[in-house]
Amino acid sequence: MVGSGVCHSDLHVVDGDWERPADVVLGHEGAAIIEELGPGVHERPADIPAGILASGTAAGHRVGDLVVLSWVAPCGACPACARGEAWLCATPLGGGHRLAPDLVRLRRDDGSPMGVYSGIGTFCTGQVVAAAAAIPVDPRTPPEVAALIGCAASTGVGAVRNTAGVQLGESVVIVGLGGVGLSALMAAVDAGATPVVAVDLEPAKRALAVSLGATHAFGPAEAAADVGDLASLGVDHVLECIGRTDTVELAVDLVRPGGTVTLVGMTPQAERAGLDVYRVVHEGKRLLGSCYGSIVPARDFPAIATDVMSGRLPLDRLVSETIELADVGRALEAMRRRDGARRVVRY
């Protein structure tokens, strides 16, 4: 492993918001250098660079490749994969959290088994993953940025490009400016959206959003009070990137008739938002769910890395601090305080 972001999804697990199995190494946002290829893994010829083939599949792997790890390792054969919806794969490779006896790759010093979260367990100095979960990218990509491509960046960028399909000149409101929301904002700016409105409780995050191209920035209370003013902009897209029921409701209020609300943030399990169904139907508002940015890892990870290296997506601006593995608990506590965008473990 070379890097691992500390994501709000990890905090949801630690805080008990999501039901997940115990005795697993957490972390699901990471990048690594390939040390060894397992049996049956296709070795990429030396004259073919890392990336994707015309078919959209990975070009293979080589020892020494910089890879971004995907917490969905698509099987390529289920109905979702056949539809091109790899992010909804019904039978992902890699064994889920790898708790079954025949899938365990990690053990404690006493020999007892340890699972790995989402098959990649990035809070670990080394890992064994499914080949489909390890996507080679431009080797010049900074390790901390490559790690973020594994979740936050792809989730936010993909929500704008793949799920919502934001177009040049459309207006966009981003609600929630963590790693995912700021990634979405960068993608909206890159798409030529205007205006691009950022909404977050923290002034420092709003200031960062403006420095990244947001044309307006509000706190949630301001946005709620000024719904009429914001709506008068004719908001084409609202992306909710924090996962709170009150901001989901705010997003539906902000979008114009016929506009699209894209839900990106994930609430604690079983929470429900209230909607004025009559208004949603009467005004023809569209509500979309965006899981993992609707990405195909082998296609989107290398493309995002290319956009980073060209300067189109300044994802390095998301990194509030690089930390040691022992500091993950401190990073989670900072997240509870809404302090910073992303902290990244550098191995």
N, C-alpha and C positions, 0 to 999 in steps of 0.2 A: 504494500500500500504506500502511496505517496501523499494522499490527502483525503480528508473526510469532512464534509460540512456537518454542522449540528443543526438539524432541521426541527421545525415545530412539530412534525409528526413524531419525532423521538420524544418530545416533551409530552405529547398526548399519551404515549404509551407509559412513560414514567409516572405521569400523574393519574393514570387509571381511566382516562377518558375513552380509550379504545380497549376492547378486550383482545389481548394478545397472549400467546403462551409464554410461560416463564422459562428461565434458564436458557436465554438466547443472548448472543452478543448483539447489541443494538447498532444502529447506524445503517443508513441506506442511501447515502449520497457520497460517492467516492470515486477516486481514480487510482490507478495502479500501474506498475510495470510488470509485464508478463515474464515470469521466471521459468515456467515449464508448461508444455502443452500436454494435456492428458490424452489417453488412447482415443483414437478416432477423430481428433480435432484437426480440421483442415489447416495445413501450413501454407501460408501465402508465399508464392514465389518471390524471390529476392528482387526481381525487377518490377514488381507491382507495389505501388505505394499504399500506405494505409488509407482506408476510405471505403467507398461503396462501389459496387458494380452497377452497370446500367439497369440491372434487374431490381436494384434497390436493396439487395442483400449485402452482407458484409463480405469483403474481399478475402477474408481469412485472417489468420493470426501468425505472428512471428514472435519468438522470444526477443524481449527488448522493446516491444511495442508499448507506447503509452495508451492505456485503455480507460474509457469512462465506463463505470459499472451501472447497469440498469437493474432496478428492482422488479422489472418485469422481463423475463427471458422468454420471448414468444416461441411457442412450439412450431408455428408455421403450418399447422395442419388442422386446427380446430375451425369451426365456422367463423369465429371472429377474425382469426388470422386470414382465412380465405377471403373475407370481406375487406382486407387491408386494415383492420382495426386491431393492430398488435397490442395496444394498450388494454384491450378487453380480453386478452387471451384466456381461454377457459382452463387450459392445462399447461401453465407455464413450466418451463424446465427449471431444474435446480432444486426441486424438492421443497418449495415453500420456505418454511423456517428451518428445514433440515433437522427435524427432531426424530424422525424414524431411525431405528438402529442402523439400517443399511445406508443411510444418507449422512450420518454424523461424520464430520471431518475434523472437529475440534474437541479436545478433551482437557480437563483440568489436570493438574499434576498428579492427583490421586487416581486418574483414569476415568473419572465420571464424565459422561457426554455433555457437550454444549451445543445448542442449536445456533443458527445465525439468522438474524432478522432479514426477512424477504430474500433469503438465499445469498446475501452478499455481506452482511455484518461488517460494516466499514469501520467500526471502532475497534480495530484490530490491526496489528502490524503486518499480517499476512493472511491470505484467504484463498480458499478453493471455490471457484464459481463455475457455473455453466458457461460454455463457450458463447452461447447466445446472449449472455449477460455482460460480456466484455467486448466493448466496441472500440476498435482502434481509431484514434483521432490524430490530427496534426501533432507531431511530437514536440513542436515549439510551444504548444499551449501550456501556460503556467499551471503547475500542479493544483494549486488552490482553485483556479478557475475551472480546470477540467473536472475537479470534484463537484463543483456546483452544477455543471452541466448534467450530472447524474440525476438531479431532482429539481431544485429550485428554478434554475435557469430554463430547463426544458419545460417544466410545468407552466411557467409564466409566458415564455416566448411561444410555446406551442398553443397556449390558450388563445393568444392573439392571432397567430398565423393559421393554425389548423382548425380550432374549434369555432372561434368567432369569425375568422376570415376578415379581419379589419382591412379596409381599403384606403387608398390615397384620398385625403380630404375628409374622411369621416371623423366625427367627434367621438371621443373616448373619455370615460371616467374610470379611474382605477381606485378601488376602495381597499385600503390595506397596503402598506408599503414595507413589508418584510422582504425577504429574498425573492419570493415568488412575485409579489406585486411590483417591485422595482424592475424585475426582469420583464414583466409584461409591459411596464411603462417604456422600457428601452425598445421593445419590439414595436410598440405603437408609434413611437417617435420615428423609428427606422422605416415604418410603413408609410410615413407621411401623413399620419392622422393629425387633425387640427380642429378645435383645440384639444389638448390632452390635459385633463384635470386630475390632480392627485388628492386623495382624501386619506388622512391618517390622524391619529390622536397626538402623535409626537411631532413637535416643531422641527426637531433635527432631521427627521425623515422627510418631512415636507420640504425642507430646504435642500436636501439631497435630491429629491425628485425634481425640483426646479432646476438644479444644476445639471440634471440629466435630460432636460428638455421639456418638462411639464410647463404648460402655459399658465396654469392656475393651481393653487394649493389651498385646501381647506381642512379644518378639523371636522370630525363627524357632526358635532353640534351645529357648526356653521353650515355644513352641507345640508343637514336636515332642516334648518331654519330657512335656508335659501334654495329649497327644492324648486320653487317657481323660477328663480333666476337661472339656476343651472338647467332646468328643463327647457327654459326659453332658448337655450343654445341649440335645442334640437338634438339631444344626446342620442347618437346612433347606437353606441355600445357602452354598457356598464359591466365591468369585470369585478366581481367580489372576490378578493384574494386573501381574506383573513379567516373566514369560517365562523361567523357569528350570526345568530338569527336576526338581530336587530339591523345589522348592515346588509343582510340579504333583503330584508323588507325595504330598507333605504334604496338599495339598487333598483328594485322594481319601481319605486316611486320616481326615481331620477330619469329612467329611460323614456324616450319619446314614444308616442303611439307608433307601432310597427317596428320599434327598435328591439335590440337583443340584449338580454341579461345573461352573462356567462358566469356560472358559479364555479369558482376555482378552489377557494379555501374549503377546508373540511371541518365541520363542527364536531364536537363530541357525539358519539353514537346516540341515535334515537332522538336527538333534538329536532324540533319542528318549528318552521317559520310560519307566520300568518300572512296570507295573501288575500287581497280584495279580488276574488276570482272574477266577479262581474267586470271589474275595470280591466283586468288583464285580457279577458276575452274580448270585451267591447273595443278596446284600443289595439287589439292585435299584437300585444307584446309577446316576444318570444323568450323562453327560458331554456337555457342549455346547461348541461352539466359537462365539465371538462376534467376528465380523469387523466392525470399525467400529461396534460397538454395535448391529448390525442396524438401522441408521438409514435413513430416507428423508430425504435432506437438506432438501428443500423443506418437509417436514412437521416434522422434529425440530429443525432449527436455530432457526426462529422461536419454537417452543415453549420451548426451553431458554432463549433470550434473554428471553422473557416471565417465566420462572421466576426468572431472575437479577434482573430489575427489581422483581419482587414480593417478593424476599427469600427465596424458597424454596430457591434454590441459590446460596450465597455464593461463587461461583467466583473472586471477586477474592482470596480467601484462598490460592489456589494460586500467586499470583505472588510468587516469592521476590525478584525483582529485575527492573526494566526496564533494558534495555541498548541500546547502539548496534549497528548492523550489524557494525561492526568487532570487536565483542566475542563473536561467535558461537563462535569457537574457544575462548575462555575459558569460555563456557557449556557447551560439550561436555566440557571438562576437569572442570568442576564436577560434571557428570552422572556422569562416571567415578568421582568420589569420593563419589557418592550425596549430594551437598550440595544441599539444597533441593528444592522440588517442580517449579517451572517458572520459567525465565527467558524473558522476552518482549522482542523487539526492538520499540521504538517508533520509527516513522518520523516 
